[in-house]
Every structure is written in C-alpha cells, then in structure tokens.
Amino acid sequence: MTAVPLEILCEIEQTGEYRKYEYLVYDIYGIGVIGYGVVYQKDNSAEIKVINVDRYHRGEGIGSSMLQRIVEDHSKRNIRVRTFDSLIPWYEKYGFKVDSEPLLLVRPSSVI
C-alpha cells in the first residue's frame, strides 16, 4: 500500500454544452491511473458521473481526496450524483443529501 497521493490532476474540456472535468490520480511511479473521476458541469449544476479507485488501492483515502477536490472545485454549484445504496453514507459525510429521486444525492451550492 502507498500513502495517499497528494496530487490530483484535473483535465477540463468543453463537450457540447457541458464542461467535462476528469480527475486523475496516478500511482507512485506516475504511470498507472489508480483513481479516476468525471464531472459534467452545465450552468449552475455539476453531476458526478464516476469516481473509481483501483481495487488494490481502495481504503487509502484516494476516493475521499478526489471527492473533496470535486466539492471544492464545484462548491458554487449544486452537485448531483447517482449512486448505490451502500455509498450513500460516504457521500453524506461530504454534505450530500438524498433527494426525492431514488439513489440521487444532491449537495447544494455554498452560494447563499
């Protein structure tokens, strides 16, 4: 096991009317991707499409670090995510709340 990587790279590209954010965490050699996340942003909302960590690196805080970075990067927007029941408590630790739609969590923007 390695220590939690400190660097999360973010690549941004415009895809039609959406802006796509790809979050990448590389192994200690800088070769293999061990953490990956995708967020689509449009206007005042952002939707997390995926956060995935290589199974051999789970439990090292990589996913949590990526989610914290996503929340920071998109704090002025409502952030939505569709997820499994088992991951709801994890997202709730970062301010997400279950919406009326099943398996949809929303983190309201920090703009008041």
C-alpha positions, -999 to +999 in steps of 0.1 A: +000+000+000+011+035-007+005+068+011-024+089-001-013+108-032-012+145-027-017+154-064-050+151-081-047+162-117-078+178-134-082+180-171-111+202-184-126+201-219-157+215-235-181+188-247-210+205-265-230+225-239-212+207-210-178+212-195-162+179-187-138+176-157-116+145-155-098+139-122-068+116-123-046+101-096-015+083-107+005+056-089+038+065-072+056+060-105+034+084-124+025+057-149-008+040-140-040+056-131-052+044-097-081+069-092-104+084-118-134+107-116-156+125-141-179+155-135-201+172-161-209+209-154-235+230-171-246+264-158-253+262-121-251+224-117-225+197-118-230+159-119-206+134-108-206+106-133-180+084-118-155+081-090-135+049-091-103+037-074-082+007-085-093-022-063-057-026-050-057+010-037-091+012-021-091+022+016-062+045+012-082+077+011-079+083-027-116+084-034-122+107-004-094+130-016-110+131-051-145+138-037-131+166-016-114+181-046-146+178-066-166+195-039-140+223-037-139+228-075-177+229-078-187+244-044-206+273-061-229+248-079-254+222-070-236+188-073-256+157-081-246+121-081-265+088-087-250+060-066-255+027-049-273+024-016-241+013+001-223+045-009-249+069+004-233+073+039-200+081+023-214+109+002-234+122+032-201+128+050-193+154+024-226+173+026-247+154+001-284+147+010-307+121-005-331+137-030-367+126-036-355+105-066-341+071-055-304+069-054-299+105-062-279+127-038-275+165-041-250+188-024-264+223-026-241+251-037-224+271-010-237+303-026-265+318-005 
